[in-house]
Amino acid sequence: MSITKFRRADGHVYLTAERNREEGWIHARWSGVQTQETVMEGGMAYVQMLREEPCPKLLNDHSELIGRFTEANEWIANVWTPLILQAGLRYFAHVLSPGLFGQLSIEDLHQRIEGVFDLRMFGDLEEAKQWLRSVEA
């Protein structure tokens, strides 16, 4: 397992990206408030991780995310999504944030990228893991 932590200028870890080779996925744990800049930096880190070592499954965990990130959705849909598809992502398990604004942000994003890859939303981390284990890489 390899783990990379991303920090804001104030030192807060806003993203922990863990490559879990045993399970066959990258587990991205987002924490705290996100900005367009943190979403872009973290998103490009995924792309780089997949380019270096292809992995078709992403466990995108927003259970510790605070607030909304809707302003980044256009970039995610138009820039990140084509890049991550080229890098080999096929299965995207998304664990919803407990807050309404984060949930509304991901619903907006889901409408923008629906059908591009297999994206499922979960209220529970274990359910998301079970689904990823069930899909064929």
Backbone torsions as a table, in degrees:
resi	resn	phi	psi	omega
1	MET	NA	135.4	174.4
2	SER	-121.0	136.4	-176.0
3	ILE	-123.3	132.5	175.8
4	THR	-122.6	131.7	178.6
5	LYS	-110.6	136.6	178.4
6	PHE	-113.4	131.4	-176.0
7	ARG	-119.2	144.7	170.7
8	ARG	-76.0	172.8	-180.0
9	ALA	-59.2	-29.1	-179.9
10	ASP	-82.1	1.2	177.3
11	GLY	95.4	-12.5	179.9
12	HIS	-65.3	131.8	175.8
13	VAL	-78.6	111.8	-178.8
14	TYR	-95.9	-15.6	-179.9
15	LEU	-152.1	132.4	171.5
16	THR	-119.6	118.6	-179.1
17	ALA	-110.1	118.7	-176.3
18	GLU	-120.3	122.5	175.7
19	ARG	-87.6	114.3	-179.3
20	ASN	-104.6	93.5	-176.7
21	ARG	-67.5	-33.8	-179.3
22	GLU	-62.6	-42.5	179.6
23	GLU	-86.7	-21.5	179.1
24	GLY	83.7	34.0	178.0
25	TRP	-147.8	168.1	170.0
26	ILE	-104.6	128.4	178.4
27	HIS	-104.3	113.3	179.5
28	ALA	-106.9	116.2	179.5
29	ARG	-108.3	110.4	179.0
30	TRP	-90.1	141.7	-176.0
31	SER	-137.5	136.6	175.4
32	GLY	76.7	-160.2	-178.1
33	VAL	-80.6	135.9	178.8
34	GLN	-108.9	150.1	175.4
35	THR	-119.4	170.0	175.1
36	GLN	-55.2	-40.9	-178.3
37	GLU	-64.6	-44.4	-178.8
38	THR	-68.7	-37.3	177.8
39	VAL	-64.1	-42.7	-179.8
40	MET	-66.9	-44.8	-179.8
41	GLU	-63.2	-46.2	178.4
42	GLY	-65.1	-41.4	178.7
43	GLY	-61.9	-42.1	178.5
44	MET	-69.7	-28.2	175.7
45	ALA	-64.2	-40.6	175.3
46	TYR	-57.6	-49.2	-178.1
47	VAL	-56.4	-46.6	-179.9
48	GLN	-63.2	-41.2	179.0
49	MET	-61.1	-41.5	-179.3
50	LEU	-72.7	-34.3	177.0
51	ARG	-65.8	-39.1	-179.3
52	GLU	-71.2	-37.0	-178.3
53	GLU	-151.4	97.8	-175.3
54	PRO	-53.4	142.2	-178.8
55	CYS	-153.9	117.6	-173.7
56	PRO	-81.2	-4.7	-173.5
57	LYS	-121.8	134.5	176.9
58	LEU	-125.3	126.9	173.0
59	LEU	-103.6	100.2	-174.0
60	ASN	-99.4	106.0	-169.3
61	ASP	-104.8	111.9	178.8
62	HIS	-105.0	16.6	-174.8
63	SER	-63.9	-18.9	177.4
64	GLU	-112.7	12.9	-179.9
65	LEU	-80.6	142.8	179.1
66	ILE	-120.5	131.0	174.1
67	GLY	84.3	-163.5	-174.6
68	ARG	-109.0	164.3	176.3
69	PHE	-140.3	25.3	-174.7
70	THR	-55.2	-34.7	-178.1
71	GLU	-62.1	-20.3	179.2
72	ALA	-90.2	-8.8	-173.0
73	ASN	-63.6	-35.0	178.4
74	GLU	-64.0	-43.3	177.3
75	TRP	-63.4	-44.0	179.8
76	ILE	-59.3	-46.6	-177.0
77	ALA	-68.4	-44.0	-170.6
78	ASN	-91.8	-26.1	-177.0
79	VAL	-111.1	-56.7	-174.3
80	TRP	-66.2	-46.1	-174.6
81	THR	-58.6	-49.3	177.4
82	PRO	-60.9	-38.0	-180.0
83	LEU	-66.5	-41.7	-176.5
84	ILE	-73.0	-30.8	174.8
85	LEU	-66.3	-44.5	177.2
86	GLN	-59.7	-33.3	-179.1
87	ALA	-79.6	-8.3	171.8
88	GLY	110.5	5.5	178.5
89	LEU	-67.8	133.9	178.2
90	ARG	-127.8	-29.6	-175.4
91	TYR	-126.3	125.7	-173.0
92	PHE	-127.2	103.2	176.5
93	ALA	-96.5	121.1	-176.0
94	HIS	-114.2	120.6	174.9
95	VAL	-92.0	119.4	-175.1
96	LEU	-66.9	150.3	173.9
97	SER	-76.6	155.0	-180.0
98	PRO	-70.5	-22.2	-176.5
99	GLY	-86.8	148.4	-178.5
100	LEU	-61.5	-40.5	-175.9
101	PHE	-65.5	-39.4	175.6
102	GLY	-65.0	-38.5	178.8
103	GLN	-66.9	-40.6	177.8
104	LEU	-65.4	-36.7	178.5
105	SER	-62.6	-44.4	-178.3
106	ILE	-71.9	-32.2	175.7
107	GLU	-63.8	-41.7	176.4
108	ASP	-60.8	-44.9	178.9
109	LEU	-63.7	-44.0	-179.0
110	HIS	-56.8	-41.2	178.2
111	GLN	-63.1	-33.3	-178.4
112	ARG	-75.1	-33.2	-173.0
113	ILE	-117.5	12.9	-178.1
114	GLU	-57.6	134.4	176.6
115	GLY	85.8	-5.2	-178.3
116	VAL	-75.9	-43.9	171.5
117	PHE	-143.4	175.7	-177.7
118	ASP	-79.6	100.7	-177.8
119	LEU	-109.9	123.0	177.2
120	ARG	-125.5	143.8	179.1
121	MET	-109.7	142.0	-176.3
122	PHE	-135.5	148.6	174.5
123	GLY	-91.5	-6.0	-172.4
124	ASP	-138.4	134.1	-178.2
125	LEU	-61.5	-42.6	-178.2
126	GLU	-64.0	-38.1	177.0
127	GLU	-62.4	-41.2	179.1
128	ALA	-62.9	-43.4	178.6
129	LYS	-63.0	-42.8	179.5
130	GLN	-60.2	-41.3	179.5
131	TRP	-65.0	-45.5	179.3
132	LEU	-60.5	-37.4	177.3
133	ARG	-64.8	-27.9	-175.0
134	SER	-82.0	-18.1	-177.2
135	VAL	-91.0	145.6	-179.6
136	GLU	-83.0	126.6	175.9
137	ALA	-84.4	NA	NA
